[in-house]
Amino acid sequence: MKTGVKIILAVFVTGFLSMGLAFGQNDDEQGAATSKGPKYGADSVNCVMHLSLYREFYKQKNVKDAFPHWRWVFLNCPLSSQNLYIDGAKMVSARIEESKDVNVRNKYIDTLMMIYDQRIVSFNREAYVLGRKGIEMVTYRPENVEENYQTFKKSIELGGNNSESATLAYYFQTILGMVQIEKLEKIAIVEAYDQISTIIDYNLSKNLDKPKNIEIWNNIKANIEQAFEPFASCEDLISIYSKKFAETPDNVDMLTKMTTMLDRKKCTDSDLFFSATEQLHKLQPSGKSAYLMGSMSREKKQYSKAAEYLNQAVELGSDNDEKIKALNLLAAVNYEQHNYPQARANALKILQINPSYGKAYIFIGDLYAASSSMCNEDDLSGKTVFWAAIDMYIKARNVDPSVADEANSKIGQYSRYYPASDDLFFRDMQEGASYTVGCWINENTTIRGIK
């Protein structure tokens, strides 16, 4: 390496170290000059001159002549411009790539890291800058797995949903590295996946009107999914979480993450999922946990227990959508218990919440149609129930066009079971007249027949 370059680097590093972290923290970048010292330093005339010269040479892609002026600005008026750090990182990165000597290369890498650190001191934006710094660390010192991991971890803790997509991808990479060198347990991969997925989903929903951004976030999501795939089998997740559940069965945060992950990866048939959800519901009852318990109890054909949990889900539901979802499943459980009146009562509760919910009317119609064998005291072999059923299907398509096709299909299916017109005439029943279907249904309807 040339002597002149060595001197420049020595002065650069010494100057930076002597400057230290003399400036305080402030989130107001525009106010940096007043809160952290003069924007153009103690010698504003020279600062402006060197700043102009470095920028002019840099624009001309003359890095050799730009670098000395840039260095002077960096050392003497670090608050002058954020471009100072953006341009400096690019120039130093270029010198790293050009360096053949390992020692010189390492000194330039140290310099690059200091540029990012001083940028945080001068202009804050710590979450964003740490993410960029972390990418450089992984690029130039991938062997420093733990240090790289800590940098990304802090960046994401500070940035949250505002974290950059690339930062998330590199963070997950360092998590895998930490597990590989046995500095973290496998559960860290699962927890990081959950954390990152939440941030990605937030940004996907936030950028619905920006196709380019959506494409970027979907690509990151696909990359994360691919990296997580080797650890995503139900067998692996259950193995990882079983130990955690045994150690901290009363940790609500852990139980929430566990049940969410097992649900997301469709591992809901496991005993662990049932036990963890049950424990979570005991510790922190919610509409969601009650619904899950009801759903799983139903799958086990424990209908009474399922109905109990689903009634809780209705009471605890945080919004109407949650309540309707729980009432739908509760009505289905009632049907499986052959408790048709209660099934109808819960379908009607849905209609009280949302009168345009056509599926509730279709469900009631299905209940009526299924009752023909038990409601046969009408002297027409139970065929009058189909009049009441079709009334419900007609209501369904009238209030909710989205179910019109299904409703019409059922009307066509069950109208074939109308009594014959001759049978109605024989019984002195006039088509179009009012009629009350008895049994548990007890509905007013209209007499209909087929020729």
MARNU-657233 format. One record per residue (C-alpha): residue in one letter; y, z, x. Coordinates in nm, 2 decimals. Each point is the difference from the previous one (the first is absolute). Layout:
// MARNU-657233
+----+--------+--------+--------+
: aa :      y :      z :      x :
+----+--------+--------+--------+
:  a :      Y :      Z :      X :
...
+----+--------+--------+--------+
END
This chain:
// MARNU-657233
+----+--------+--------+--------+
: aa :      y :      z :      x :
+----+--------+--------+--------+
:  m :   0.00 :   0.00 :   0.00 :
:  k :   0.35 :  -0.08 :   0.12 :
:  t :   0.21 :   0.29 :   0.14 :
:  g :   0.28 :  -0.08 :  -0.24 :
:  v :  -0.22 :   0.04 :  -0.30 :
:  k :  -0.14 :   0.33 :   0.14 :
:  i :   0.36 :   0.13 :   0.03 :
:  i :   0.09 :  -0.11 :  -0.35 :
:  l :  -0.30 :   0.17 :  -0.14 :
:  a :   0.05 :   0.32 :   0.20 :
:  v :   0.36 :   0.02 :  -0.12 :
:  f :  -0.10 :  -0.08 :  -0.35 :
:  v :  -0.26 :   0.28 :  -0.02 :
:  t :   0.21 :   0.25 :   0.19 :
:  g :   0.30 :  -0.06 :  -0.22 :
:  f :  -0.21 :   0.03 :  -0.31 :
:  l :  -0.15 :   0.33 :   0.11 :
:  s :   0.33 :   0.14 :   0.10 :
:  m :   0.14 :  -0.09 :  -0.34 :
:  g :  -0.29 :   0.17 :  -0.17 :
:  l :   0.02 :   0.07 :  -0.37 :
:  a :   0.37 :   0.10 :   0.00 :
:  f :   0.07 :  -0.13 :  -0.35 :
:  g :  -0.09 :   0.18 :  -0.32 :
:  q :  -0.17 :  -0.14 :  -0.31 :
:  n :   0.18 :  -0.16 :  -0.28 :
:  d :  -0.12 :  -0.23 :  -0.27 :
:  d :   0.33 :  -0.18 :  -0.04 :
:  e :  -0.02 :  -0.29 :   0.24 :
:  q :   0.35 :  -0.12 :  -0.08 :
:  g :   0.13 :   0.34 :   0.10 :
:  a :  -0.18 :   0.01 :   0.34 :
:  a :   0.32 :  -0.05 :   0.20 :
:  t :   0.17 :   0.31 :  -0.14 :
:  s :  -0.30 :   0.24 :  -0.04 :
:  k :  -0.17 :  -0.08 :   0.33 :
:  g :   0.28 :  -0.09 :   0.22 :
:  p :   0.23 :  -0.31 :   0.04 :
:  k :  -0.16 :  -0.32 :  -0.11 :
:  y :   0.10 :  -0.18 :   0.31 :
:  g :  -0.04 :   0.29 :   0.24 :
:  a :   0.25 :   0.16 :   0.24 :
:  d :   0.10 :  -0.34 :   0.14 :
:  s :   0.04 :  -0.21 :  -0.31 :
:  v :   0.17 :  -0.30 :   0.18 :
:  n :  -0.30 :  -0.04 :   0.24 :
:  c :  -0.24 :   0.06 :  -0.28 :
:  v :   0.14 :  -0.28 :  -0.22 :
:  m :   0.01 :  -0.23 :   0.30 :
:  h :  -0.37 :   0.07 :   0.10 :
:  l :  -0.11 :  -0.02 :  -0.36 :
:  s :   0.16 :  -0.34 :  -0.04 :
:  l :  -0.14 :  -0.13 :   0.32 :
:  y :  -0.35 :   0.11 :  -0.07 :
:  r :   0.01 :  -0.14 :  -0.35 :
:  e :   0.14 :  -0.33 :   0.12 :
:  f :  -0.27 :  -0.04 :   0.27 :
:  y :  -0.27 :   0.11 :  -0.24 :
:  k :   0.10 :  -0.25 :  -0.26 :
:  q :  -0.03 :  -0.27 :   0.27 :
:  k :  -0.35 :   0.14 :   0.08 :
:  n :   0.12 :   0.09 :   0.35 :
:  v :  -0.19 :   0.33 :   0.02 :
:  k :   0.05 :   0.03 :   0.38 :
:  d :   0.38 :   0.02 :  -0.03 :
:  a :   0.00 :   0.18 :  -0.33 :
:  f :  -0.22 :   0.29 :   0.12 :
:  p :   0.24 :   0.17 :   0.24 :
:  h :   0.28 :   0.01 :  -0.26 :
:  w :  -0.24 :   0.12 :  -0.26 :
:  r :  -0.11 :   0.28 :   0.23 :
:  w :   0.36 :   0.11 :   0.05 :
:  v :   0.06 :   0.01 :  -0.37 :
:  f :  -0.32 :   0.19 :  -0.06 :
:  l :   0.08 :   0.27 :   0.26 :
:  n :   0.37 :   0.03 :  -0.08 :
:  c :   0.06 :  -0.07 :  -0.37 :
:  p :  -0.34 :   0.03 :  -0.18 :
:  l :   0.17 :   0.04 :  -0.34 :
:  s :   0.17 :  -0.34 :   0.02 :
:  s :  -0.26 :  -0.21 :  -0.19 :
:  q :  -0.35 :   0.00 :  -0.14 :
:  n :  -0.04 :  -0.34 :   0.14 :
:  l :   0.01 :   0.16 :   0.34 :
:  y :  -0.35 :   0.15 :  -0.07 :
:  i :  -0.14 :  -0.31 :  -0.18 :
:  d :   0.10 :  -0.23 :   0.28 :
:  g :  -0.09 :   0.24 :   0.27 :
:  a :  -0.36 :   0.04 :  -0.13 :
:  k :  -0.04 :  -0.37 :   0.00 :
:  m :   0.13 :  -0.04 :   0.35 :
:  v :  -0.21 :   0.28 :   0.14 :
:  s :  -0.31 :  -0.12 :  -0.18 :
:  a :   0.05 :  -0.34 :   0.16 :
:  r :   0.01 :   0.16 :   0.34 :
:  i :  -0.31 :   0.20 :  -0.07 :
:  e :  -0.18 :  -0.33 :  -0.08 :
:  e :   0.13 :  -0.16 :   0.32 :
:  s :  -0.09 :   0.29 :   0.23 :
:  k :  -0.30 :  -0.05 :   0.22 :
:  d :   0.02 :   0.34 :   0.18 :
:  v :  -0.16 :   0.28 :  -0.20 :
:  n :   0.25 :   0.26 :   0.11 :
:  v :   0.30 :  -0.21 :  -0.08 :
:  r :  -0.16 :  -0.08 :  -0.34 :
:  n :  -0.05 :   0.36 :  -0.08 :
:  k :   0.36 :   0.08 :   0.09 :
:  y :   0.12 :  -0.27 :  -0.24 :
:  i :  -0.23 :   0.14 :  -0.27 :
:  d :   0.16 :   0.35 :   0.06 :
:  t :   0.34 :  -0.16 :  -0.03 :
:  l :  -0.10 :  -0.17 :  -0.33 :
:  m :  -0.11 :   0.33 :  -0.15 :
:  m :   0.33 :   0.16 :   0.11 :
:  i :   0.19 :  -0.27 :  -0.18 :
:  y :  -0.17 :   0.08 :  -0.33 :
:  d :   0.05 :   0.38 :   0.06 :
:  q :   0.37 :  -0.05 :   0.07 :
:  r :   0.04 :  -0.22 :  -0.30 :
:  i :  -0.12 :   0.28 :  -0.22 :
:  v :   0.25 :   0.24 :   0.17 :
:  s :   0.29 :  -0.24 :  -0.05 :
:  f :  -0.07 :  -0.15 :  -0.34 :
:  n :  -0.28 :   0.20 :  -0.16 :
:  r :  -0.24 :  -0.21 :  -0.22 :
:  e :  -0.27 :   0.21 :   0.16 :
:  a :  -0.29 :  -0.11 :  -0.23 :
:  y :   0.08 :  -0.37 :   0.05 :
:  v :   0.06 :   0.02 :   0.37 :
:  l :  -0.31 :   0.21 :   0.07 :
:  g :  -0.21 :  -0.26 :  -0.18 :
:  r :   0.14 :  -0.27 :   0.22 :
:  k :  -0.04 :   0.22 :   0.31 :
:  g :  -0.36 :   0.07 :  -0.10 :
:  i :  -0.08 :  -0.37 :  -0.02 :
:  e :   0.13 :  -0.05 :   0.36 :
:  m :  -0.21 :   0.30 :   0.11 :
:  v :  -0.31 :  -0.15 :  -0.15 :
:  t :   0.08 :  -0.33 :   0.16 :
:  y :   0.07 :   0.12 :   0.35 :
:  r :  -0.19 :   0.33 :   0.02 :
:  p :  -0.29 :  -0.02 :  -0.24 :
:  e :  -0.20 :   0.25 :   0.20 :
:  n :   0.25 :   0.28 :  -0.10 :
:  v :  -0.17 :   0.03 :  -0.34 :
:  e :   0.11 :   0.35 :  -0.09 :
:  e :   0.36 :  -0.05 :   0.10 :
:  n :   0.01 :  -0.33 :  -0.20 :
:  y :  -0.16 :   0.17 :  -0.30 :
:  q :   0.26 :   0.28 :   0.00 :
:  t :   0.29 :  -0.25 :   0.02 :
:  f :  -0.12 :  -0.19 :  -0.31 :
:  k :  -0.10 :   0.32 :  -0.18 :
:  k :   0.36 :   0.13 :   0.03 :
:  s :   0.15 :  -0.33 :  -0.10 :
:  i :  -0.20 :  -0.01 :  -0.32 :
:  e :   0.06 :   0.36 :  -0.08 :
:  l :   0.37 :  -0.07 :   0.03 :
:  g :   0.00 :  -0.34 :  -0.16 :
:  g :  -0.25 :   0.05 :  -0.29 :
:  n :   0.02 :  -0.29 :  -0.24 :
:  n :   0.27 :  -0.16 :   0.21 :
:  s :  -0.23 :  -0.05 :   0.30 :
:  e :  -0.04 :  -0.35 :   0.13 :
:  s :  -0.32 :  -0.19 :  -0.08 :
:  a :  -0.07 :  -0.06 :   0.37 :
:  t :   0.04 :   0.37 :   0.08 :
:  l :  -0.26 :   0.08 :  -0.26 :
:  a :  -0.25 :  -0.24 :   0.15 :
:  y :   0.05 :   0.13 :   0.35 :
:  y :  -0.02 :   0.36 :  -0.12 :
:  f :  -0.34 :  -0.06 :  -0.16 :
:  q :  -0.11 :  -0.16 :   0.32 :
:  t :   0.09 :   0.31 :   0.20 :
:  i :  -0.18 :   0.22 :  -0.25 :
:  l :  -0.32 :  -0.20 :   0.06 :
:  g :   0.06 :   0.04 :   0.37 :
:  m :   0.05 :   0.38 :  -0.03 :
:  v :  -0.33 :   0.03 :  -0.19 :
:  q :  -0.17 :  -0.22 :   0.27 :
:  i :   0.10 :   0.24 :   0.28 :
:  e :  -0.09 :   0.30 :  -0.22 :
:  k :   0.35 :   0.13 :  -0.03 :
:  l :  -0.02 :  -0.02 :  -0.38 :
:  e :  -0.28 :   0.03 :  -0.25 :
:  k :  -0.10 :  -0.30 :  -0.22 :
:  i :   0.17 :   0.15 :  -0.30 :
:  a :   0.33 :  -0.08 :   0.17 :
:  i :  -0.08 :  -0.37 :  -0.06 :
:  v :  -0.05 :   0.06 :  -0.37 :
:  e :   0.31 :   0.20 :  -0.03 :
:  a :   0.21 :  -0.25 :   0.19 :
:  y :  -0.14 :  -0.28 :  -0.21 :
:  d :   0.10 :   0.18 :  -0.32 :
:  q :   0.35 :   0.07 :   0.14 :
:  i :   0.05 :  -0.36 :   0.11 :
:  s :  -0.14 :  -0.15 :  -0.32 :
:  t :   0.25 :   0.21 :  -0.20 :
:  i :   0.29 :  -0.13 :   0.21 :
:  i :  -0.12 :  -0.36 :  -0.03 :
:  d :  -0.04 :   0.03 :  -0.38 :
:  y :   0.35 :   0.14 :  -0.03 :
:  n :   0.14 :  -0.29 :   0.20 :
:  l :  -0.20 :  -0.26 :  -0.20 :
:  s :   0.14 :   0.14 :  -0.32 :
:  k :   0.35 :   0.01 :   0.15 :
:  n :   0.00 :  -0.36 :   0.11 :
:  l :  -0.14 :  -0.18 :  -0.31 :
:  d :   0.30 :  -0.24 :   0.00 :
:  k :  -0.03 :  -0.08 :   0.37 :
:  p :  -0.31 :  -0.23 :   0.06 :
:  k :   0.04 :   0.00 :   0.38 :
:  n :   0.00 :   0.38 :   0.02 :
:  i :  -0.29 :   0.02 :  -0.24 :
:  e :  -0.20 :  -0.24 :   0.23 :
:  i :   0.08 :   0.22 :   0.30 :
:  w :  -0.11 :   0.32 :  -0.17 :
:  n :  -0.31 :  -0.16 :  -0.14 :
:  n :  -0.10 :  -0.12 :   0.35 :
:  i :   0.05 :   0.35 :   0.14 :
:  k :  -0.21 :   0.14 :  -0.29 :
:  a :  -0.28 :  -0.25 :   0.07 :
:  n :   0.01 :   0.09 :   0.37 :
:  i :  -0.02 :   0.38 :  -0.07 :
:  e :  -0.28 :  -0.06 :  -0.25 :
:  q :  -0.19 :  -0.20 :   0.26 :
:  a :   0.05 :   0.27 :   0.27 :
:  f :  -0.11 :   0.27 :  -0.25 :
:  e :  -0.30 :  -0.18 :  -0.13 :
:  p :  -0.25 :   0.15 :   0.26 :
:  f :   0.09 :   0.34 :  -0.13 :
:  a :   0.03 :  -0.08 :  -0.37 :
:  s :  -0.36 :   0.01 :  -0.12 :
:  c :  -0.07 :   0.27 :  -0.25 :
:  e :  -0.26 :   0.15 :   0.24 :
:  d :   0.26 :   0.04 :   0.27 :
:  l :   0.27 :   0.13 :  -0.23 :
:  i :  -0.23 :   0.26 :  -0.15 :
:  s :  -0.13 :   0.10 :   0.34 :
:  i :   0.36 :   0.05 :   0.12 :
:  y :   0.13 :   0.18 :  -0.31 :
:  s :  -0.30 :   0.22 :  -0.06 :
:  k :   0.07 :   0.20 :   0.31 :
:  k :   0.37 :   0.03 :  -0.09 :
:  f :  -0.09 :   0.11 :  -0.36 :
:  a :  -0.23 :   0.27 :   0.13 :
:  e :   0.26 :   0.13 :   0.24 :
:  t :   0.30 :   0.00 :  -0.24 :
:  p :  -0.11 :  -0.02 :  -0.36 :
:  d :   0.33 :   0.15 :  -0.13 :
:  n :   0.23 :  -0.24 :   0.18 :
:  v :   0.17 :  -0.19 :  -0.28 :
:  d :   0.16 :  -0.26 :   0.22 :
:  m :  -0.34 :  -0.08 :   0.17 :
:  l :  -0.18 :  -0.02 :  -0.34 :
:  t :   0.27 :  -0.23 :  -0.13 :
:  k :  -0.04 :  -0.24 :   0.30 :
:  m :  -0.37 :   0.02 :  -0.01 :
:  t :  -0.04 :  -0.08 :  -0.37 :
:  t :   0.26 :  -0.28 :   0.02 :
:  m :  -0.18 :  -0.16 :   0.30 :
:  l :  -0.35 :   0.03 :  -0.16 :
:  d :   0.14 :  -0.15 :  -0.32 :
:  r :   0.18 :  -0.28 :   0.18 :
:  k :  -0.32 :  -0.09 :   0.19 :
:  k :  -0.22 :   0.03 :  -0.32 :
:  c :  -0.20 :   0.29 :   0.13 :
:  t :   0.03 :   0.18 :  -0.33 :
:  d :  -0.38 :   0.03 :  -0.06 :
:  s :  -0.04 :   0.25 :   0.28 :
:  d :  -0.05 :   0.37 :  -0.06 :
:  l :   0.28 :   0.07 :   0.24 :
:  f :   0.25 :  -0.19 :  -0.22 :
:  f :  -0.11 :   0.20 :  -0.30 :
:  s :   0.02 :   0.33 :   0.18 :
:  a :   0.34 :  -0.07 :   0.16 :
:  t :   0.15 :  -0.12 :  -0.32 :
:  e :  -0.13 :   0.30 :  -0.19 :
:  q :   0.14 :   0.23 :   0.27 :
:  l :   0.33 :  -0.18 :  -0.01 :
:  h :   0.02 :   0.03 :  -0.37 :
:  k :  -0.07 :   0.38 :   0.02 :
:  l :   0.27 :   0.05 :   0.26 :
:  q :   0.26 :  -0.24 :  -0.13 :
:  p :  -0.08 :  -0.14 :  -0.35 :
:  s :   0.16 :  -0.33 :  -0.08 :
:  g :  -0.05 :  -0.28 :  -0.24 :
:  k :  -0.15 :  -0.21 :   0.27 :
:  s :  -0.25 :   0.25 :   0.12 :
:  a :  -0.10 :   0.09 :  -0.36 :
:  y :  -0.05 :  -0.37 :  -0.07 :
:  l :  -0.22 :  -0.04 :   0.31 :
:  m :  -0.21 :   0.30 :  -0.10 :
:  g :  -0.03 :  -0.14 :  -0.35 :
:  s :  -0.10 :  -0.34 :   0.12 :
:  m :  -0.26 :   0.14 :   0.24 :
:  s :  -0.15 :   0.24 :  -0.26 :
:  r :  -0.03 :  -0.29 :  -0.24 :
:  e :  -0.20 :  -0.20 :   0.27 :
:  k :  -0.23 :   0.30 :   0.03 :
:  k :  -0.03 :  -0.01 :  -0.39 :
:  q :   0.15 :   0.35 :  -0.01 :
:  y :   0.20 :  -0.10 :  -0.31 :
:  s :   0.12 :   0.34 :  -0.11 :
:  k :   0.13 :   0.08 :   0.34 :
:  a :   0.15 :  -0.35 :   0.02 :
:  a :   0.19 :   0.05 :  -0.33 :
:  e :   0.13 :   0.34 :   0.12 :
:  y :   0.14 :  -0.15 :   0.32 :
:  l :   0.15 :  -0.30 :  -0.18 :
:  n :   0.17 :   0.22 :  -0.25 :
:  q :   0.16 :   0.17 :   0.30 :
:  a :   0.09 :  -0.34 :   0.14 :
:  v :   0.19 :  -0.08 :  -0.32 :
:  e :   0.19 :   0.33 :   0.02 :
:  l :   0.08 :  -0.02 :   0.37 :
:  g :   0.07 :  -0.38 :   0.01 :
:  s :   0.34 :  -0.06 :   0.18 :
:  d :   0.09 :  -0.30 :  -0.22 :
:  n :  -0.11 :  -0.19 :  -0.30 :
:  d :  -0.21 :  -0.25 :   0.20 :
:  e :  -0.21 :   0.29 :   0.14 :
:  k :  -0.04 :   0.15 :  -0.35 :
:  i :  -0.11 :  -0.33 :  -0.15 :
:  k :  -0.25 :  -0.06 :   0.28 :
:  a :  -0.15 :   0.35 :  -0.06 :
:  l :   0.00 :  -0.04 :  -0.38 :
:  n :  -0.18 :  -0.34 :   0.04 :
:  l :  -0.28 :   0.16 :   0.20 :
:  l :  -0.01 :   0.30 :  -0.22 :
:  a :  -0.05 :  -0.22 :  -0.31 :
:  a :  -0.28 :  -0.18 :   0.18 :
:  v :  -0.17 :   0.33 :   0.08 :
:  n :   0.04 :   0.11 :  -0.36 :
:  y :  -0.17 :  -0.33 :  -0.10 :
:  e :  -0.29 :   0.07 :   0.24 :
:  q :  -0.03 :   0.34 :  -0.16 :
:  h :  -0.03 :  -0.18 :  -0.33 :
:  n :   0.31 :   0.20 :  -0.11 :
:  y :   0.17 :  -0.29 :  -0.17 :
:  p :   0.27 :   0.19 :  -0.19 :
:  q :   0.12 :   0.16 :   0.33 :
:  a :  -0.01 :  -0.33 :   0.18 :
:  r :   0.23 :  -0.15 :  -0.27 :
:  a :   0.23 :   0.31 :   0.02 :
:  n :   0.05 :  -0.06 :   0.37 :
:  a :   0.06 :  -0.37 :  -0.05 :
:  l :   0.26 :   0.08 :  -0.26 :
:  k :   0.17 :   0.23 :   0.25 :
:  i :   0.04 :  -0.30 :   0.23 :
:  l :   0.17 :  -0.18 :  -0.28 :
:  q :   0.24 :   0.29 :  -0.05 :
:  i :   0.10 :  -0.04 :   0.36 :
:  n :   0.01 :  -0.38 :  -0.01 :
:  p :  -0.03 :  -0.16 :  -0.34 :
:  s :  -0.03 :  -0.34 :   0.16 :
:  y :  -0.32 :   0.08 :   0.19 :
:  g :  -0.23 :  -0.24 :  -0.17 :
:  k :  -0.31 :   0.11 :   0.18 :
:  a :   0.00 :   0.32 :  -0.19 :
:  y :  -0.03 :  -0.18 :  -0.33 :
:  i :  -0.28 :  -0.22 :   0.14 :
:  f :  -0.18 :   0.32 :   0.10 :
:  i :   0.03 :   0.15 :  -0.35 :
:  g :  -0.12 :  -0.33 :  -0.15 :
:  d :  -0.30 :   0.02 :   0.23 :
:  l :  -0.07 :   0.35 :  -0.12 :
:  y :   0.00 :  -0.11 :  -0.36 :
:  a :  -0.22 :  -0.30 :   0.07 :
:  a :  -0.25 :   0.23 :   0.19 :
:  s :  -0.02 :   0.23 :  -0.31 :
:  s :  -0.17 :  -0.25 :  -0.24 :
:  s :  -0.34 :   0.16 :   0.04 :
:  m :   0.13 :   0.35 :  -0.07 :
:  c :   0.25 :  -0.08 :  -0.27 :
:  n :  -0.23 :  -0.18 :  -0.25 :
:  e :   0.07 :   0.20 :  -0.32 :
:  d :   0.21 :  -0.29 :  -0.12 :
:  d :  -0.30 :  -0.18 :  -0.16 :
:  l :   0.07 :  -0.30 :   0.22 :
:  s :  -0.20 :   0.11 :   0.30 :
:  g :   0.30 :   0.13 :   0.19 :
:  k :   0.18 :  -0.34 :   0.00 :
:  t :   0.33 :   0.14 :  -0.13 :
:  v :   0.07 :   0.15 :   0.34 :
:  f :   0.06 :  -0.35 :   0.13 :
:  w :   0.30 :  -0.03 :  -0.23 :
:  a :   0.16 :   0.31 :   0.16 :
:  a :  -0.10 :  -0.12 :   0.34 :
:  i :   0.17 :  -0.34 :  -0.05 :
:  d :   0.32 :   0.17 :  -0.13 :
:  m :   0.02 :   0.17 :   0.35 :
:  y :  -0.05 :  -0.32 :   0.19 :
:  i :   0.27 :  -0.17 :  -0.21 :
:  k :   0.24 :   0.30 :   0.08 :
:  a :  -0.09 :  -0.04 :   0.37 :
:  r :   0.10 :  -0.36 :   0.03 :
:  n :   0.31 :   0.06 :  -0.21 :
:  v :   0.14 :   0.27 :   0.23 :
:  d :  -0.13 :  -0.13 :   0.33 :
:  p :  -0.03 :  -0.37 :   0.07 :
:  s :  -0.18 :   0.07 :   0.32 :
:  v :  -0.32 :   0.10 :  -0.19 :
:  a :   0.03 :  -0.28 :  -0.26 :
:  d :  -0.29 :  -0.20 :   0.14 :
:  e :  -0.23 :   0.30 :   0.01 :
:  a :   0.11 :   0.10 :  -0.35 :
:  n :  -0.06 :  -0.35 :  -0.14 :
:  s :  -0.34 :  -0.01 :   0.16 :
:  k :  -0.11 :   0.32 :  -0.16 :
:  i :   0.14 :  -0.11 :  -0.34 :
:  g :  -0.22 :  -0.31 :   0.02 :
:  q :  -0.30 :   0.21 :   0.11 :
:  y :   0.02 :   0.27 :  -0.27 :
:  s :   0.12 :  -0.21 :  -0.30 :
:  r :  -0.34 :  -0.15 :   0.00 :
:  y :  -0.13 :   0.33 :  -0.13 :
:  y :   0.21 :   0.01 :  -0.31 :
:  p :  -0.20 :   0.05 :  -0.32 :
:  a :  -0.08 :  -0.32 :  -0.19 :
:  s :   0.25 :  -0.08 :  -0.28 :
:  d :  -0.29 :   0.01 :  -0.25 :
:  d :  -0.09 :   0.35 :   0.10 :
:  l :   0.36 :   0.11 :  -0.05 :
:  f :   0.01 :  -0.17 :  -0.35 :
:  f :  -0.33 :   0.17 :  -0.09 :
:  r :   0.16 :   0.34 :   0.09 :
:  d :   0.32 :  -0.08 :  -0.19 :
:  m :   0.20 :   0.00 :   0.32 :
:  q :   0.29 :  -0.25 :   0.01 :
:  e :   0.09 :  -0.17 :   0.33 :
:  g :   0.36 :   0.09 :   0.11 :
:  a :  -0.01 :   0.33 :  -0.19 :
:  s :   0.05 :   0.34 :   0.17 :
:  y :  -0.30 :   0.20 :   0.12 :
:  t :  -0.05 :   0.32 :   0.19 :
:  v :  -0.27 :   0.01 :   0.26 :
:  g :  -0.16 :   0.34 :  -0.01 :
:  c :  -0.22 :   0.18 :   0.26 :
:  w :   0.21 :   0.14 :   0.29 :
:  i :   0.22 :  -0.31 :   0.00 :
:  n :   0.18 :   0.07 :  -0.33 :
:  e :   0.23 :  -0.31 :   0.03 :
:  n :   0.17 :  -0.20 :  -0.28 :
:  t :  -0.08 :  -0.37 :   0.05 :
:  t :  -0.04 :  -0.33 :  -0.19 :
:  i :  -0.32 :  -0.14 :  -0.15 :
:  r :  -0.12 :  -0.32 :   0.17 :
:  g :  -0.31 :  -0.21 :  -0.05 :
:  i :  -0.16 :  -0.32 :   0.13 :
:  k :  -0.12 :  -0.29 :  -0.22 :
+----+--------+--------+--------+
END
